[in-house]
Amino acid sequence: MTTDSPGISPAVAELIRRGVVVHAPASVEVQDSVSPERVAPGVVLHAGCRLRGSGLSIGPGCEIGGEAPVTLEDCRLGHGVRLQGGTFSGSVFLDGAEFGSAAHVRPGTLLEEEAGAGHAVGFKHTILLSYVRAGSLINFCDALMSGGTSRRNHSEIGSSYIHFNFTPNQDKATASLIGDVPRGVMLDQPPVFLGGQGGLVGPARIAFGTVLPAGFVCREDVLDEDQLYTQTPLAMTARRFHPGLYRAINRVVSNNLAYIGNLWALRTWYAEVRALSMGSDPFREACRKGAVELVESAVRERVKRLGELAEAMRFSLEKTRTLAGQDLPPALRAQQEALQARWPRMRDALLAGAPREAGSADAGMFQPAWRKACAGTAHTEAVARLGADARRAGTRWLQGIVDSVAATWPKV
């Protein structure tokens, strides 16, 4: 079939002329908004694929729709990405990332090098750092996960896992942090294992090296590293539930701020560190810029959700006695009043990010070592070249950013 055969759109024909491999081209749809030069020669598009959006960028060696049709909208793909089937929108996938078929990936999703998922996976505002893998039949939205040192030694989300990100009070200040950014980006931390048919109730924090067994629903923070948890039977109890009434919120607020701080640290990493290791290749650079935009959007999303929680304090404080028949204990009332009163200042500080001087001395120690390490090599290989002193300096730099964000909420 030639590019002027009946049924082939001009946009598809242009991709073929530029060296894109299009199987069953009459079945492939390419919107006029797609820039042909942002799809690398040699990219393989299988039958039934749909490409949409002016922000779309697909790097060399990518294969789209190998198992089932793919709708790909305003996503940015590095080198060698494989999307076997499903819908992908507003997301960024770095070199070697992959998905099985029946994926439903919504905006705000970032998969770093060699991260991936099996089939029938739902992600939204999901960030998986390099090597993190998810099984199949998973819903894992509003979470950031790191850990692991290689494709073989990786953090794992077991099949049929759920991140619970919506509360009975109908709020979504529930993003969970598994591992962290300051150490996770150094690719030298123990992996985290989230066993299959399990769940994590957000907002939670899970330490590196944690093993949660299959079938276990984790409802609290795990802050001690390298621990294997066993499940004990839960007795089913009941108490009166009043929608909209909150009790202690310190943990929820602190975990949200830890998450937002890690997002700002990740934004700094992409803006100031990955620029050297990704900027020379146009498709990787498109991914890097897309990741910066994505993380900034994630910050706004998390601030919005925390703001909704702050606004909910008004109802909780006013209605507790009426609905529950008694006042909140003074300590719990003080927490809710503090969030309500402080929120406008907190919101402005969270959207502004860490002050420029946060961790600047350690940044000055890290950056010369990074420039040397990333000369002429891929990003993950450059990280592997870093010496121990440089890694520690880089981690302290990024942790300083996290800590400056956390300081906006002195616990009441």
C-alpha positions in Angstrom: 0.0 0.0 0.0 1.4 3.4 -1.0 1.0 6.7 0.9 -1.5 7.8 -1.8 -3.7 4.8 -1.4 -7.4 5.4 -0.7 -8.3 5.6 3.0 -4.9 6.9 4.2 -5.1 10.4 5.6 -2.6 13.0 4.7 -1.3 13.1 8.3 -0.6 9.3 8.3 0.9 9.6 4.8 3.3 12.2 6.1 4.4 10.0 9.0 5.1 7.2 6.6 7.2 9.5 4.3 9.2 10.5 7.3 10.1 6.8 8.1 7.4 5.9 10.7 6.4 2.2 10.3 2.6 2.2 10.1 0.8 -1.2 10.0 -2.7 -1.1 8.5 -2.3 2.7 7.8 -6.0 3.0 6.8 -6.9 2.1 10.4 -4.6 4.7 12.0 -5.9 8.2 12.9 -3.5 11.2 13.3 -5.0 14.5 14.2 -3.8 17.6 12.3 -2.6 19.0 15.6 0.2 16.3 15.8 3.6 17.6 14.6 5.1 15.0 12.2 8.6 16.0 13.2 7.9 15.1 16.8 7.4 11.4 15.8 10.8 9.8 15.2 11.6 7.7 12.2 11.3 4.0 13.0 8.5 4.4 15.5 6.1 1.5 15.0 2.3 2.2 14.9 0.1 -0.9 14.9 -3.5 -1.1 13.6 -6.1 1.1 15.3 -3.8 3.6 16.8 -4.9 7.2 17.4 -2.4 10.1 17.8 -3.7 13.4 19.2 -2.5 16.7 20.6 0.1 19.3 19.7 2.2 18.2 22.7 2.7 14.7 21.5 6.3 13.5 21.1 7.4 9.9 20.4 11.1 9.0 20.5 13.1 6.5 18.5 12.4 2.8 19.0 8.9 3.2 20.4 6.2 0.7 19.6 2.6 1.6 20.0 -0.4 -0.8 20.0 1.4 -4.2 19.8 -1.5 -6.0 21.5 -4.5 -3.7 21.1 -5.3 -0.3 19.7 -3.8 2.7 21.5 -5.2 6.2 21.9 -2.2 8.5 22.7 -3.0 12.1 23.5 -0.5 14.8 24.4 2.0 12.4 25.8 5.8 12.5 25.6 7.8 9.4 25.1 11.5 8.9 25.2 13.4 6.1 23.5 12.2 2.5 23.3 8.8 3.0 25.0 6.3 0.2 24.5 2.6 0.9 25.0 0.8 -2.3 24.1 -2.8 -1.1 24.3 -5.2 1.3 26.0 -5.6 5.0 26.5 -2.8 7.4 27.5 -3.3 11.1 28.1 -1.2 14.0 29.4 1.6 11.7 30.6 5.4 11.3 30.2 7.2 8.0 29.7 11.0 8.0 29.8 13.4 5.5 28.0 12.3 1.9 28.2 9.0 2.5 30.0 6.2 0.0 29.1 2.6 -0.9 29.6 0.6 -4.0 28.8 -2.8 -3.7 27.1 -6.0 -2.3 28.5 -4.2 0.5 30.3 -6.1 3.6 31.4 -3.5 6.3 32.0 -4.8 9.8 32.8 -3.0 13.1 33.0 -0.2 13.7 35.5 1.4 10.3 35.2 5.2 10.0 34.9 7.1 6.8 34.5 10.9 7.1 34.5 13.5 4.8 32.8 12.4 1.1 32.6 9.4 1.6 34.9 6.3 -0.1 33.7 3.1 -2.0 34.3 1.2 -5.1 33.1 -2.3 -5.1 31.7 -5.5 -3.4 32.9 -3.7 -0.8 35.0 -5.3 2.6 36.0 -2.9 5.5 36.8 -3.6 9.2 37.4 -1.2 11.6 39.0 1.0 8.6 39.4 4.8 9.0 39.5 7.0 5.9 39.3 10.7 6.6 39.5 13.2 4.5 37.5 12.7 0.7 37.6 9.5 0.6 39.6 7.1 -2.0 38.3 3.4 -2.6 38.6 1.7 -5.9 37.9 -1.8 -6.2 36.4 -5.3 -5.3 37.4 -4.2 -2.3 39.4 -5.6 1.1 40.4 -2.8 3.2 41.7 -3.7 6.9 41.4 -2.2 9.9 43.4 1.0 8.3 44.5 4.7 8.6 44.1 6.9 5.5 44.4 10.7 4.9 44.2 13.2 2.3 45.4 15.4 -0.2 43.7 18.7 -0.2 41.9 18.0 -1.8 38.6 15.4 -3.5 36.4 16.1 -6.7 38.2 16.2 -5.2 41.8 13.1 -3.0 41.6 10.2 -1.8 43.7 7.0 -3.8 43.0 3.3 -3.1 43.1 1.6 -6.5 43.1 -1.3 -7.4 40.9 -4.8 -6.4 41.9 -3.4 -3.7 44.2 -5.3 -0.5 45.0 -4.3 2.8 46.4 -7.4 4.1 48.2 -7.4 7.9 47.4 -11.0 8.9 48.3 -12.3 9.2 51.9 -15.8 8.7 53.4 -15.7 12.5 54.0 -15.3 12.8 50.2 -11.9 14.5 50.2 -8.8 13.6 48.2 -6.0 15.0 50.3 -4.8 11.4 50.1 -1.6 11.2 48.0 0.8 8.6 49.3 4.6 8.6 49.3 6.4 5.2 48.9 10.1 5.8 49.3 11.0 9.4 48.5 12.6 11.6 46.0 15.9 12.8 47.7 17.2 9.3 48.0 15.1 7.6 45.4 16.6 9.5 42.5 20.0 8.2 43.4 18.8 4.7 42.5 20.7 3.1 45.4 17.9 2.4 47.9 16.3 -1.0 48.9 13.1 -1.7 46.9 9.6 -1.6 48.3 7.3 -4.6 47.9 3.5 -4.1 47.9 2.0 -7.5 47.9 -0.8 -8.4 45.4 -4.5 -8.2 46.2 -3.5 -5.6 48.8 -4.1 -1.9 49.3 -2.8 1.3 50.8 -5.0 3.9 52.4 -3.8 7.3 51.6 -2.3 9.6 52.6 0.5 7.2 53.8 4.2 7.2 53.9 6.1 3.9 53.3 9.8 3.6 54.0 12.4 2.0 51.7 12.8 -1.7 52.1 9.3 -2.3 53.3 7.6 -5.6 52.5 3.8 -5.6 52.8 2.4 -9.2 52.3 -0.2 -10.2 49.7 -3.8 -9.4 50.7 -2.8 -6.8 53.3 -4.4 -3.4 53.4 -2.1 -0.9 55.0 -3.8 1.9 56.9 -0.9 3.7 58.6 2.6 5.0 57.9 5.5 2.7 57.8 8.6 4.8 58.7 11.1 2.2 59.8 13.1 0.8 56.9 13.7 -2.8 55.9 10.7 -4.3 57.8 8.5 -7.2 56.8 4.9 -6.8 58.1 2.6 -9.6 58.9 -1.2 -9.4 58.9 -3.3 -10.0 61.9 -7.1 -10.5 61.7 -9.1 -7.4 62.2 -12.2 -7.5 64.4 -15.2 -5.8 62.7 -16.5 -3.1 64.9 -19.0 -0.2 64.4 -19.5 3.3 65.6 -21.7 6.2 64.4 -20.3 7.9 61.4 -21.1 11.6 60.7 -20.0 12.7 57.2 -17.9 15.9 57.2 -16.7 15.6 60.8 -13.0 15.3 61.3 -10.9 14.5 64.3 -7.0 14.6 64.4 -5.6 16.0 61.1 -1.9 16.4 62.0 -0.9 13.3 60.2 -3.0 14.0 57.1 -1.6 17.5 56.8 2.0 16.5 57.5 1.8 13.7 54.9 0.4 16.0 52.3 3.2 18.5 52.9 5.8 15.7 52.7 4.3 14.8 49.3 4.3 18.3 48.0 7.8 18.8 49.3 8.9 15.7 47.4 7.2 17.0 44.2 9.2 20.3 44.5 12.4 18.3 45.0 11.6 16.3 41.9 10.9 19.4 39.9 14.3 20.7 40.9 15.9 17.4 39.9 14.4 17.7 36.4 15.0 21.4 36.0 18.6 21.5 37.2 20.0 18.0 37.1 18.3 16.1 34.2 18.8 19.1 31.9 22.5 17.9 31.6 21.7 14.2 31.1 18.7 14.6 28.8 19.0 18.0 27.1 21.1 16.9 24.1 18.5 14.6 22.6 15.3 16.4 21.3 12.9 13.6 22.3 14.4 13.2 25.8 14.4 16.9 26.2 10.7 17.0 25.3 10.2 14.4 28.0 12.2 16.4 30.5 10.3 19.6 29.8 7.1 17.7 29.9 8.0 16.2 33.3 8.7 19.7 34.7 5.2 20.8 33.6 3.7 17.6 34.9 5.2 18.0 38.4 4.2 21.6 38.6 0.6 20.5 37.7 0.8 17.9 40.4 1.8 20.5 43.0 -1.2 22.6 42.0 -3.5 19.5 42.3 -2.2 18.6 45.7 -2.5 22.2 47.0 -6.0 22.3 45.7 -6.9 19.0 47.5 -5.3 20.2 50.7 -7.2 23.5 50.4 -10.5 21.6 50.1 -9.6 19.8 53.4 -8.8 23.2 55.0 -12.2 24.5 53.9 -13.9 21.4 55.3 -12.7 22.4 58.7 -15.3 25.1 58.8 -18.1 22.6 58.7 -16.4 20.2 61.1 -15.8 22.9 63.7 -19.3 24.3 63.4 -21.3 21.0 63.3 -19.4 18.7 65.6 -21.5 19.4 68.7 -24.8 19.5 66.7 -24.2 16.2 64.9 -22.0 14.3 67.4 -23.5 15.6 70.5 -20.2 16.7 72.1 -17.4 19.1 71.4 -14.1 18.0 70.0 -11.3 17.5 72.5 -9.3 20.8 72.8 -6.2 19.4 71.1 -8.2 18.2 68.1 -10.1 21.4 67.8 -6.8 23.3 67.9 -5.5 21.3 64.9 -8.6 22.0 62.8 -8.7 25.7 63.8 -5.0 26.1 62.9 -5.4 24.6 59.4 -8.4 26.8 58.7 -6.6 30.0 59.9 -3.2 29.3 58.4 -4.3 28.0 55.1 -4.1 31.2 53.0 -0.4 31.7 54.0 0.3 28.0 53.6 -1.3 27.9 50.1 0.9 30.8 48.9 4.0 29.2 50.3 3.3 25.8 48.8 2.6 27.2 45.4 5.8 29.3 45.5 8.0 26.3 46.4 11.2 26.2 48.4 13.3 29.3 48.7 16.3 29.3 46.4 18.8 29.0 49.2 17.3 25.7 50.4 20.1 23.2 50.2 22.2 25.5 48.1 25.5 24.6 49.7 24.9 21.0 49.0 23.8 21.8 45.5 27.2 23.5 45.0 28.9 20.3 46.1 26.8 18.0 44.0 26.7 19.8 40.6 30.4 19.6 39.6 30.3 15.8 40.3 27.2 15.5 38.2 28.6 17.4 35.3 31.5 15.0 35.2 29.3 11.9 35.7 26.8 12.6 33.0 29.3 13.4 30.2 28.3 11.3 27.2 26.1 8.8 28.9 22.5 8.0 29.6 20.9 9.3 32.8 20.7 6.1 34.8 24.3 5.3 33.9 25.3 8.8 35.0 23.7 8.3 38.4 25.5 5.0 38.8 28.8 6.8 38.2 28.3 9.2 41.1 30.5 8.7 44.2 29.2 8.3 47.7 30.0 11.9 48.7 28.2 13.3 45.6 25.1 11.2 46.3 25.0 12.3 49.9 25.3 16.0 48.9 22.6 15.6 46.3 20.3 13.9 48.8 20.9 16.6 51.4 20.2 19.3 48.7 16.8 17.8 47.8 15.9 16.9 51.4 16.5 20.6 52.2 13.7 21.4 49.7 11.4 18.9 51.2 12.0 20.1 54.8 11.4 23.8 53.8 8.0 22.8 52.6 7.2 20.7 55.6 8.1 23.7 57.8 4.9 25.5 56.6 3.0 23.4 59.1 4.4 23.3 62.7 2.3 20.6 64.3 -0.3 21.9 66.8 
